[in-house]
Amino acid sequence: MAAKVHPNVAAAPQPPCISSIVSQQQEEEEPPVVLTVWRKSLLFNCHGFTVFDAKGNLAFRLDCYDSTSSRRADLVLMDAAGKPLLTIRRKRMSLSDSWIIYDGDGAATATATPLLSVRRRRVGLRASKSKAIAHVTPLSSSLPLPEAYVVEGSYGRRSCAVRDARGDAVAEVRRKESVGDDVFRLVAQPRLGAPLAMAIPRLGAPLAMAIVIAIDEMFRGGSSLLRRTCSA
């Protein structure tokens, strides 16, 4: 199973070239970040997500223990070492299925900065040609994302994309062949959070993964991870 879960190393994108001082004005286009997402925790008796980079190394994790305790109703996305990166929390008292993505461990501090809102699209009685399944809205001035995003496609079929106002995909969920629905690819364009690249490296990939976790909670049915206790 591990060989199927890990991406093909030969197909991994090459790291971006470092421009010389002379050609600094010529902006180099970074390749997209290609991740393999496994809807399973590597820890015993846990549920969650395990995310590998293009070389098969652990990139992110989310580990939730089976428990009847509700002392922690947050989903915490961590790096490979277990450091909290982002917290995904359901918005309470909301008429729609909405989730807020916070910077760091949102439960550890009362002043955690909300970064994004992910809201499930409400389906009306009238037929609509819209392919949108959710809307993503920036909430913090410290996150220089100037526009709202829309999630289009079908998460159940592992074929959906986060698109900007121009319709360009900034992150995509793609089916991974011959491994079922629990393993899929996440392709994040570097411009998703690219303005913060100097201050917070790789913020684009974690934010894209946090959006996927929120979408997964919206469309996974009755097996929500919020019924479990999440490890940090």
C-alpha positions in Angstrom: 0.0 0.0 0.0 2.9 2.4 0.8 4.2 2.1 -2.7 0.8 3.2 -4.1 0.4 6.0 -1.5 3.8 7.6 -2.2 4.1 9.7 -5.4 6.4 8.7 -8.2 9.7 10.3 -7.3 10.7 10.5 -11.0 7.7 12.6 -11.7 8.5 15.1 -8.9 8.7 18.7 -10.0 12.1 20.3 -10.0 12.9 23.0 -7.4 12.7 26.5 -8.6 15.8 28.1 -10.1 17.6 30.8 -8.1 17.9 33.9 -10.2 21.2 35.7 -10.3 21.4 39.3 -9.0 21.7 40.5 -12.6 18.4 38.9 -13.7 16.5 39.6 -10.4 13.9 41.5 -12.4 13.0 38.4 -14.3 10.6 36.7 -12.1 11.0 32.9 -11.9 7.8 30.9 -11.9 7.8 28.3 -9.2 6.4 24.8 -10.0 3.2 23.7 -8.2 3.5 21.7 -5.0 2.3 18.1 -5.5 1.2 16.3 -2.4 -0.3 12.8 -1.9 -3.1 12.9 0.7 -4.0 9.7 2.6 -7.2 9.9 4.6 -5.6 7.8 7.4 -3.5 8.5 10.4 -0.2 6.7 10.8 -0.8 6.5 14.6 -2.4 3.4 16.1 -6.2 3.7 16.8 -6.3 7.2 15.2 -8.1 8.8 12.3 -7.1 11.8 10.3 -4.9 12.7 7.4 -1.3 11.8 6.4 0.2 14.0 3.7 3.4 13.1 1.7 5.5 15.4 -0.5 6.6 14.5 -4.0 9.6 12.5 -2.7 7.5 10.4 -0.4 8.5 12.3 2.8 5.9 13.2 5.5 4.8 16.8 5.0 1.7 17.2 7.1 -0.5 15.2 9.5 -3.7 15.4 11.4 -4.3 12.8 14.0 -7.6 12.2 15.8 -8.1 9.6 18.6 -11.4 7.8 18.9 -13.0 9.2 21.9 -16.4 10.2 23.3 -14.8 13.3 24.9 -15.6 16.6 23.3 -12.9 18.6 25.1 -11.4 19.6 21.8 -13.6 20.4 18.8 -10.7 21.6 16.6 -8.9 19.9 13.8 -5.2 20.9 13.9 -3.0 20.5 10.9 0.6 19.8 11.9 3.9 19.5 10.2 6.0 16.3 10.1 7.4 17.1 13.6 4.0 17.7 15.1 4.1 21.5 15.2 0.6 23.0 14.8 0.3 25.0 11.6 -3.4 25.7 11.2 -6.6 25.0 13.0 -9.8 24.2 11.2 -12.9 24.9 13.4 -16.6 24.7 12.6 -18.3 28.1 12.9 -21.0 27.9 15.6 -24.4 29.3 15.4 -24.2 29.5 11.6 -27.1 28.9 9.2 -24.7 27.4 6.7 -22.0 24.8 7.0 -19.1 27.2 7.6 -15.5 26.6 8.8 -12.8 29.0 10.0 -9.1 28.4 9.4 -6.9 29.9 12.2 -3.2 30.5 12.3 -1.4 28.0 14.5 -3.1 26.1 17.3 -6.4 27.9 17.7 -7.2 26.2 21.0 -3.9 27.2 22.6 -4.6 30.9 22.5 -7.7 33.1 22.6 -6.1 35.5 20.2 -5.6 33.1 17.3 -5.8 34.9 14.0 -8.6 33.8 11.7 -7.3 33.5 8.2 -10.0 32.0 5.9 -13.6 31.2 6.0 -14.8 28.1 4.1 -18.6 28.1 3.5 -20.6 25.3 1.9 -22.7 26.5 -1.0 -26.4 26.5 -0.1 -28.4 24.7 -2.7 -31.7 26.4 -3.5 -34.9 25.0 -4.8 -34.2 26.4 -8.2 -31.9 24.6 -10.5 -28.5 26.3 -10.9 -25.7 25.9 -13.5 -23.1 26.8 -10.9 -20.4 24.1 -10.3 -19.5 25.7 -6.9 -19.6 23.5 -3.8 -18.1 26.0 -1.4 -16.8 29.6 -1.1 -13.5 30.7 0.5 -13.1 34.2 1.9 -10.0 35.8 3.4 -10.6 37.2 6.9 -7.3 38.7 8.0 -5.5 41.7 6.7 -2.2 40.0 7.6 -3.0 37.4 4.8 -2.6 39.3 1.6 -5.1 37.4 -0.5 -7.0 40.1 -2.2 -10.0 38.2 -3.4 -12.5 35.5 -2.5 -12.2 32.0 -4.0 -14.7 29.4 -5.1 -14.4 25.6 -4.9 -15.8 23.9 -7.9 -16.3 20.2 -9.0 -17.0 17.1 -7.0 -15.0 16.2 -3.8 -16.7 12.9 -3.7 -15.2 12.0 -7.0 -11.9 13.6 -5.9 -12.1 16.1 -8.8 -12.4 19.7 -7.6 -10.5 22.9 -7.7 -10.1 26.1 -5.7 -10.4 28.9 -8.3 -9.7 32.6 -8.1 -11.9 35.4 -9.6 -10.3 34.8 -13.0 -11.3 31.2 -12.9 -7.7 30.0 -12.6 -7.1 27.0 -10.3 -4.9 27.8 -7.3 -5.3 24.3 -5.8 -6.7 21.1 -7.2 -7.8 17.7 -5.8 -7.1 15.0 -8.3 -7.9 11.3 -8.2 -4.9 9.0 -7.8 -5.2 5.9 -10.0 -5.9 2.5 -8.6 -5.9 3.3 -4.9 -9.5 4.2 -4.1 -11.0 7.4 -2.6 -8.9 7.5 0.5 -5.7 8.4 -1.4 -5.6 11.4 -3.8 -3.4 14.1 -5.0 -3.4 17.8 -3.9 -1.7 20.2 -6.3 -1.2 23.7 -4.9 0.0 26.6 -7.0 2.6 28.7 -5.3 0.6 31.9 -5.6 -1.8 30.6 -3.0 -0.2 32.5 -0.2 2.8 33.4 -2.3 3.1 37.0 -0.9 3.9 35.5 2.5 6.6 33.1 1.1 9.5 35.1 2.5 7.9 35.3 6.0 6.1 32.0 6.2 7.6 29.4 3.8 5.2 27.0 2.1 2.1 28.7 3.5 0.4 27.9 0.2 0.4 24.1 0.7 -0.8 24.2 4.3 -3.6 26.6 3.5 -4.7 24.4 0.5 -4.6 21.3 2.7 -6.7 23.1 5.4 -9.3 24.0 2.8 -9.4 20.3 1.8 -9.9 19.2 5.4 -12.9 21.7 5.7 -14.3 20.4 2.4 -13.9 16.8 3.6 -15.8 17.6 6.8 -18.6 19.1 4.8 -19.1 16.2 2.4 -17.9 13.1 4.4 -21.3 12.3 5.8 -21.7 11.0 9.4 -18.1 10.2 10.1 -16.9 13.7 11.0 -13.6 13.9 12.7 -15.1 16.4 15.2 -16.6 13.5 17.0 -13.1 12.5 18.0 -10.3 14.1 20.1 -7.5 15.6 18.0 -3.9 15.3 19.0 -1.6 18.3 18.7 
